[in-house]
Amino acid sequence: TEPSNSTSQSGDVVTTIEPTVQRFLEHELETIQVDWSPSLTGGIIMDPKTGAIISLAALPTFDPGGKQTDVEHLANPLVERVYEMGSIVKPLTMSAGLDAKVVTPTTTYDDRGTLIFGDQEIGNYDRQARDVVSMQEVLNQSLNTGAVYVMQQLGSERFAKYFQDFGLLGEKTGVDLPNESGGLADNLKSKRAIEYATASFGQGIANTPLTMTTALSALANGGTLVRPFVTKKIIYETKLAEETKTTIRRQVISPNAASTTTAMLVKVVDQALLGGKERLTRYRVAAKTGTAQIRQPGGGYYSDRYLHSFFGYFPASNPRFSIFLYAVEPQGAEYASATLTKPFFNLTKFLLNYYQIPPDR
C-alpha cells in the first residue's frame, strides 16, 4: 500500500484468502453456472468464530485484461447488493424463540397450511396443512406457518429486536471491503402484523450475502455476531506488523440456544435434506436451504423467478467453517436443494480433507 499522507506508511497486506480454497470455490460456482444458468451466483467461506473470510467469489466476474461490457460486473454483489433470502432466515427465527424460551424443539403447533392477515393470505410452499407438527419439523419441512408461529410467540417487538441484534435491520458488518450496503428492513418498523410474519421466513427484508453469512454464523460460534474481515495483517516497511484481531460485535443469543439450533440443523441434514442422502457418516453438518421469490419492480413477486441459497457449517460440534452459496434465477429447478446441495457438499468434503479436520461422530 502507498502512503496517502505524511503519517502513512507503505507496507504489504496479507489477506485471509486461501488460494487453493478460492480456486475450488470458483470451480464449484462455474459448475452451478453451467448446470443451472443463473444470472448470478456467489459464495462465501468464513471462519465463524473469528470472522476471517477464507474465500469469496461471484460469477459472472470481470476480466481485468478484457473489455468490460457490463458495469454491473465491476461491483462485488456479496457486499454491495441486497436480496430477500427466504427460508435460510428460519433458523434465526427459531434460535430467537429458543433463546427467549417461548419454544423448544419439541413444541408443537397446529399447521393449517395457510394464515390470514387482514385481507392477505400467506402459506407454506405447497399451501398444505400438516396438522400437529413440532418445531423440528418446521425446519425439516421448511414451514412458513411454523416460522410465523415462533414470531407470534415472541411478539413482533421482541422478534424485531432479535433481528436487529443479528444485524439484519440495515446495519453494515464493518467488513474491510469497499462500498458495503446496509440491508432493507423498513417493514419491521411497520405496525402491520403481516410484515413481521413474512420477515420470520425471510420475505420482505433484504440483506447482503455477507450480512446473512455473519448472522447465521452466530449459530455456529455460540451466539455471537463477529465482524468479518479479509485483511489478516499489514507488514509495514519498518517491519512492524499489525494483525487483525477478532471483533465480537455483540452476543445475540445464548450459547445454549445456538447449540440447540445447531442440533436441529444437523437433523435437517441427517433426515430431511434430499431424504438424508447427503448425511456424512463421520461428520455432523448443520445446514438449511432457502428458496425465495424475487420481487417485481412494481410490487408483488414473480411466480417463476427464484433466488436459491444454502448455508451450513461443520463439524457441528466445533465448527471450523461456514459456507454460504446463492444463485439468482437458476433455470430448470424450483428449489435450492436441487441446485446447491451438491456444490455445498463438494466444498464441505474438500475443506474437511484439505484441513485434515478430525471427525465429530
HUPEWO-V887109 format. One record per residue. N is the residue number from 1. PSI is psi in whole degrees, -180 to 180 (999 if undefined). OMEGA is omega as a letter, one per 20 degrees, with the letter a starting at -180 (999 if undefined). D_CENTER is the distance of its C-alpha to the mean C-alpha in whole Angstrom. Layout:
BEGIN
n,psi,omega,d_center
N,PSI,OMEGA,D_CENTER
N,PSI,OMEGA,D_CENTER
END
This chain:
BEGIN
n,psi,omega,d_center
1,142,a,32
2,147,r,35
3,136,r,37
4,-18,r,36
5,-177,a,39
6,-23,a,42
7,-5,a,39
8,158,r,37
9,148,r,37
10,157,r,36
11,178,r,34
12,137,r,31
13,126,r,28
14,121,a,26
15,166,r,22
16,-10,a,20
17,130,r,19
18,114,a,21
19,-41,a,23
20,-41,r,23
21,-41,r,19
22,-46,r,19
23,-41,a,21
24,-42,r,20
25,-46,a,16
26,-38,r,18
27,-43,a,20
28,-39,r,18
29,-38,r,16
30,-38,r,20
31,-41,r,20
32,-42,r,18
33,-44,a,20
34,-43,a,23
35,-35,a,22
36,-2,r,20
37,48,r,21
38,159,r,18
39,-24,r,19
40,144,r,16
41,148,a,14
42,166,r,12
43,152,r,10
44,134,r,9
45,125,a,11
46,150,r,11
47,112,a,13
48,-20,a,12
49,-35,a,15
50,-27,a,16
51,0,r,14
52,127,r,16
53,116,a,14
54,-31,a,16
55,144,r,15
56,142,a,13
57,155,r,15
58,146,r,15
59,145,i,18
60,151,a,20
61,178,r,21
62,154,r,24
63,109,a,27
64,-26,a,29
65,-5,a,32
66,-173,r,32
67,123,a,33
68,117,a,30
69,-30,a,30
70,111,a,27
71,-22,r,26
72,-34,a,22
73,-11,r,22
74,-18,r,23
75,159,r,20
76,99,a,17
77,-19,a,14
78,-24,r,11
79,-12,a,13
80,-17,a,15
81,147,r,14
82,148,a,12
83,149,r,11
84,122,a,11
85,-17,r,8
86,-146,a,10
87,-14,r,10
88,-18,r,6
89,-23,a,7
90,-39,r,10
91,-30,r,10
92,-43,r,10
93,-46,a,13
94,-43,a,14
95,-35,r,14
96,-43,r,16
97,-39,r,19
98,-42,a,19
99,-40,a,19
100,-4,r,22
101,32,r,24
102,-15,r,24
103,162,r,23
104,171,r,23
105,-25,a,21
106,-3,r,25
107,138,r,25
108,160,r,26
109,165,a,26
110,107,a,28
111,115,r,26
112,-1,r,28
113,-35,r,26
114,162,r,26
115,144,r,26
116,128,r,28
117,102,a,28
118,-119,r,31
119,14,a,31
120,149,a,28
121,136,r,26
122,157,a,23
123,179,r,22
124,165,a,21
125,-30,r,20
126,1,r,23
127,18,a,25
128,141,r,27
129,144,r,28
130,2,a,27
131,-135,a,29
132,118,a,29
133,157,a,25
134,168,r,24
135,-34,r,20
136,-42,r,19
137,-27,r,20
138,-43,r,18
139,-41,r,15
140,-47,a,17
141,0,r,18
142,61,a,15
143,118,r,18
144,-41,a,17
145,-32,r,21
146,-39,r,19
147,-40,r,17
148,-40,r,19
149,-45,r,22
150,-45,r,20
151,-42,a,19
152,-34,r,23
153,-33,r,24
154,-36,a,22
155,145,a,24
156,-38,a,22
157,-47,a,23
158,-38,r,22
159,-48,a,18
160,-36,r,18
161,-42,r,19
162,-44,a,16
163,-34,r,13
164,-44,a,15
165,-31,r,15
166,-5,r,11
167,19,a,12
168,-2,a,11
169,48,r,15
170,-5,a,15
171,141,r,15
172,153,a,15
173,-24,a,13
174,15,r,17
175,150,a,16
176,55,r,19
177,151,a,18
178,156,r,20
179,33,r,20
180,137,r,16
181,148,r,16
182,163,a,15
183,173,r,13
184,114,a,16
185,34,r,16
186,-25,r,20
187,-32,a,20
188,12,r,19
189,3,a,23
190,164,r,24
191,-4,a,27
192,125,a,26
193,-31,a,25
194,-29,a,23
195,-39,r,21
196,-36,r,19
197,-48,a,19
198,-35,r,17
199,-31,a,15
200,-26,r,14
201,22,r,13
202,19,r,11
203,140,r,14
204,-11,r,16
205,144,a,13
206,139,a,12
207,164,r,10
208,156,r,9
209,-38,a,6
210,-38,r,7
211,-43,r,7
212,-39,a,4
213,-43,a,4
214,-37,r,7
215,-49,a,7
216,-27,r,5
217,-19,r,8
218,-27,r,11
219,-26,a,11
220,-17,a,12
221,19,r,14
222,15,r,16
223,16,a,15
224,150,r,15
225,116,a,13
226,160,r,14
227,121,r,15
228,152,r,13
229,155,r,16
230,-9,r,18
231,108,a,22
232,-50,r,23
233,162,r,26
234,124,r,29
235,109,a,32
236,161,a,35
237,-18,r,38
238,-1,a,40
239,-1,r,38
240,143,a,36
241,141,r,33
242,114,a,30
243,144,r,27
244,126,r,23
245,152,r,23
246,132,r,20
247,115,r,19
248,115,a,18
249,-40,r,18
250,163,r,18
251,122,a,18
252,-49,r,16
253,165,a,17
254,154,r,19
255,-35,a,19
256,-43,r,20
257,-38,r,18
258,-45,a,15
259,-33,r,17
260,-43,r,18
261,-41,r,15
262,-47,r,14
263,-38,r,17
264,-40,a,16
265,-28,r,13
266,-41,r,16
267,-35,r,18
268,-46,a,16
269,-46,a,16
270,-32,a,20
271,-38,a,21
272,-40,a,19
273,113,a,17
274,39,r,20
275,22,r,22
276,9,a,21
277,-23,a,22
278,1,a,20
279,130,r,20
280,130,a,21
281,-29,a,25
282,-4,a,24
283,141,r,21
284,123,r,19
285,129,r,15
286,129,a,12
287,162,r,10
288,140,r,9
289,163,r,9
290,134,r,9
291,111,a,12
292,138,r,13
293,148,r,16
294,133,a,17
295,140,r,19
296,149,a,22
297,-36,a,24
298,4,a,27
299,157,a,25
300,-175,a,23
301,146,r,21
302,144,r,22
303,-13,a,23
304,17,r,22
305,131,a,20
306,156,r,16
307,124,r,12
308,138,r,11
309,158,a,7
310,125,r,7
311,138,r,5
312,167,r,8
313,158,a,10
314,163,i,14
315,140,a,17
316,-26,a,16
317,-22,r,19
318,75,a,19
319,131,r,15
320,-30,a,16
321,141,r,13
322,138,r,9
323,131,r,8
324,127,r,5
325,146,r,8
326,155,r,9
327,131,a,12
328,123,r,14
329,52,r,17
330,151,a,18
331,138,r,21
332,4,r,23
333,134,a,20
334,-35,a,19
335,147,a,16
336,-27,r,13
337,-31,a,15
338,-37,a,18
339,-33,a,16
340,-9,a,13
341,-48,a,14
342,-48,r,17
343,-39,r,15
344,-47,a,13
345,-27,r,16
346,-45,r,18
347,-43,a,16
348,-50,a,16
349,-38,r,19
350,-48,a,20
351,-42,r,18
352,-41,a,20
353,-46,a,23
354,-40,a,23
355,3,r,23
356,55,a,25
357,128,a,23
358,150,a,25
359,156,r,24
360,17,r,23
361,999,999,25
END
